[in-house]
């Protein structure tokens, strides 16, 4: 079976690599020649944990190829994944695909599109006389663990009125189906809504535990113990029930905005969703308030920032709460010195004139009045804090991820402020 993935951005790169790792020959095509050439050489323009290894392995095996010859590759394919990062050109891309696709081929729309997009694409193609089976196939891939999400999904969702499409897809995803991963067949609108609703629910969970963390700080309670206890309640799943800087990610804001817009157009008020978005937006400001509670003014103060990526194991800074925090600190007059293991190049494109970038965590700590741990990279746990103490102008650490051992750091002479910790 010939499979083509249209799009060589973040989503298309991950999808094509993971499908090839199933043992299926995959062609990933895109009109951007430079992007395609870079990937064909095994170089990835962003960081995602273990992705470079999978791409190189499948390039060597000949299962994964990259091409700018979009029309010819689509003409050979029985299944086409439309996997661009941005939804703005989805309909035009689908039309371009339909012009070259063979009859009865399957078009899977994986691009995070608003509800109703797949049905609109299907109707447009049918009106133009194209015989292409269109299905919504939302993929829940989060930066930093995208490969795990693809290979161990909670479910496979197909929005289509054609059961034969699902039979074909079960062949492609045979290794997942044999593992017992549930397959959900529903209509296109429900499939598209699943992604946005899941994002909204996670936003609500994170915003709830962040508000509880703020309460913990006022009543001498511990947010980590609270999260553990709530997470062990069989009615509440523990993932995402951890306080932090706030909600972020490549598709999060667009999902929430799309769902909010859908509700408004439908005349439905979603107070919890809007509240969750508002709480999430407050956390850069709240972290700054925590800093100013022990340092009345940030004017002309130097602040070290560890982490700029949206989460660990990815280089993406799209909608990153850490980036928002960097902007907030700089806007309040602080001189920000930042370090991230993999997100520096992307962050520099957005903040090059706002903050200073360092080549190590120790460089970010040198001579600063406070050090903020903003992204939960595991390597930050194993830093030499004796060395850190001598580098810092003031041994003040704000740990937004509750990664570090507060008792140990306080015994070493640090001022330590966690999130929601007594």
C-alpha positions, 0 to 999 in steps of 0.5 A: 500500500502506497502512503503519502504524507502531505506536509513536512512541518512538525506534524507531518514530520512526526507522522511520516516517521512514525508510520515508516517505523511501523514497517510501511513505505512512506513518502513525505512531500512538501512544496518547500524544497529547502525543508524537504532537502534538510529532512532527506539528509536526516536533519530536523529543524526542530527538536523532538525526543528520539525523532532524529533516531527514528528518521535516520533509521527509516531513511537507511532502511529505505522506508522513509523518503522525502519529495517535492514532487507532490502530484506524482507522489499523490497519484501513486498513493492509496492513502494520503495524510493531510498533516500540515501544522496550520489549518488556514490552507486546508481546503486548498491543499485538499483540492490540490491533492484531489486533482492528482489523486486516483479514484477511491483513494483516502484523504485523512485530514490530520491538520488541527482544523475547526469543526465542520472542515472535513465535511466542507472539504468533502462537499466541495470535492464532490461538487467538483466531481472528484471521487475521494474518500474524506475522513477526519483523523485527529491525532493527539500529539504533544510536544516532548512526547509525540512519539509515545503519543503516536505509538501508544495512543489512548484511541484511534479516531476516524470521522467518516461515514464509510466503514471500509475506510476504517478497515483500510486504516486498521491494516496501517495501524495493525500493530496498534490494533493488535495491542488492543488500542480502541478504534472509534468510528464516528462522524466527521464533526464529532471526530474534530470536536474530540480534539478541541474538547480534550484540549479544553478539558485539560485546560480546565484541569490545569487551571483548577489545580493552579488555582488550588496551588494558589490556595495552598500557598495561603493556607499552609497546604502542599500542592504536590500532596494535593495533586497526588491525592486527587490523582489517585482518586479513581474518578480523576486521572493524574496526568495534567493535574500538576500546577505550573506556569500555565497551559501551552502548546502548538495547537492549544490556543487554536483549539480553545479559540476554535471551540469558543468560536463554535460555542458563540456561533451556536449560542452556547455560553461556556463559562468554565472554558473561558475561565480556564483560559483566563486562569492559564493566562494569569500564570506568568503574571502570578510568577512575577508577583511571587518574585516581587513579593521578595524583591519589591522592584524588578527594575535593573535586576538580573533574572535567570530563566531556565527553560523556554520550550513549551515543555521538556523534550521538544524545541517548540516555543509555540504558546510557551508559558515560559516565553510569556514569562520572559516577556513579562519579566523584561516588560517589568524592567528585568534583565533576563538571561535565559537558557534552554537545552534545545529551544534556543534558536526558536526562542531567539527568533522571537525574543532576540531583542528582548532577553539575553541567551546563554550557552548553559544553565550556569551561564544563565545563573551567573550574577543574577538576583533570582533564578526561575525554573520555568520548563521541566527539563530533567537535566535541571534536577542534576545541576551542581547547586553548590556551584549555582549558589556561588554564581548567583548574586542572590541565592533565590530560586523560584521553581514553577515545576516543583522539580527540585528538593526544597529541603535540600536547597534550603539547607544549602542556603537557598531561598526556595519558592515552589508552586503551591507549596507551604 
